[in-house]
Amino acid sequence: MRLIMLPLAIAALLIGCNGQKTKEEAKKTSEINTDSLANADKALLDSVQYQTFNYFWDGAEPVSGLARERIHLDGIYPNHDKDIITTGGSGFGLMAILVGVERDFISREEALERYERIVDFLEKADRFHGAWPHWLLPSGKVTPFSKKDNGGDLVETAFLVQGLLTVQAYFKDGNEREQQLAEKIQELWEGVEWDWYTKNGEDVLYWHWSPEYQWEMNFPVGGYNEALIMYILAAASPTHSIDKSVYEKGWALDGQIAKDTTYYGLETELNHYEHSDAPVGPLFWAHYSYLGLNPKGLKDQFGNYWKLNQNHAMIHYKYAVDNPKDYEGYGEDCWGLTSSYSIKGYAGHRPGEDLGVISPTAALSSMPYTPEESKQFLRFMYNEQDSLIGKYGPYDAFSLEDDWYLPRYLAIDQGPIPVMIENYRSGLFWKLFMDNEEVQNGLMKLGFESPNMELTND
């Protein structure tokens, strides 16, 4: 395994020598310490990106090339979950594979071959008015996520399409094979019937539809959560676009979404919970929609999306430092709550719903928003908690309070780590996604402004 572990000698370098120094000597020592820390951080970033990329490379479901819903190194799985494919997590994985190309973990040719297999599989897999289901079997057939959730899942489809469009942008100007891949991705994108999911023309997008249960899941998606990208792609669709009113009345709740609050001295920018006084959601809300969508300078009539995400991450950090429940380990080195595995199964962790469980993806995927705080967590994990790290990077969750962890991973938690770290390091995915003219048209249609939208300057 290509893991770069740091020798203890680095710590000695950072501490420096004893004794008095001249100002010039002190300055040189400081420069050496700064350079040493930067080199150590680079090695750690390389390592965690490689390991988490590998979840989607070596750990992929072999028939489709897509992401397994979960990988349990202890070999214990519920039901037949070892072979289940996650569509949303696969969207993250498509982007993680590009990290592998950019960081020389694999070749461009190897990635192209994998993408060709993936696209061929997606062309033949079950779709419901163009939307893929939450879960697929290696046969390409749907398997229910829950009893009535056996049809199209528009949120998971949006995460998948976000990944596909970044792959398309990466290869569209390449050789003939690469251009063919880009054309096939365009056909998949154009096949999603976003407007169908307004349930006969309502001003809101619905999460699910099933040919067996129709709209019985009854989940209109409104108010702030992880699904902003769904509304943007629905507006951007060149074939099945939604009206602006669907965004304003459905997602933004006729402006109610803009009623923010202040928590730990920071404005939340948007109202995170329509039916609750909870100030902030789990941190995956700051990641999933923004793997491709660049929040830097992104604004609309309801909010500033860089401020939204930066404050969201910093609130989680400040909460851990404050540690109101006095949990073991919480502090500047150890922070970040999100939905993940937990002591009693899967749980949504956030301030106000805190079980003493830290999910590494929360702090690591927040790297663009809180670089120093996120790197501090990264150092803590690899230098002091390496028993919590396995083949595919940090395990999904742990509790120092309860001395608990399992050697298990979830695609939706591992995937944002290499992608958001790459956005911090190079901005790769933000550039690829935001350069798409159809995406830019959708953003403008909904009233967004961004310095990364070329068409706004025409």
Secondary structure, 3 states (H helix, E strand, C coil): CCCCCCCCHHHHHHHCCCCCCCHHHHHHHHHHHHHHHHHHHHHHHHHHHHHHHHHHHCCCCCCCCCCECEEECCCCCCCCHHHCEEHHHHHHHHHHHHHHHHCCCCCHHHHHHHHHHHHHHHHHCCCECCECCCEECCCCCECCCECCECCEEHHHHHHHHHHHHHHHHHHCCCCHHHHHHHHHHHHHHHCCCHHHHHCCCCCCEECEEECCCECCCCCEECCCCCCHHHHHHHHHCCCCCCCHHHHHHHHCHHHHHHCCCEECCEECCCCCCCCCCCCCCCHHHHCHHHCCCCCCCCECCCCEHHHHHHHHHHHHHHHHHHCCCCCCCCCCCCCCCCCEEECCEEECCECCECCCCECHHHHHCCCCCCHHHHHHHHHHHHHHCHHHEECCEECCCEECCCCEECCEEEHHHHCHHHHHHHHHHCCHHHHHHHCCHHHHHHHHHHCCECCCCHHHHC
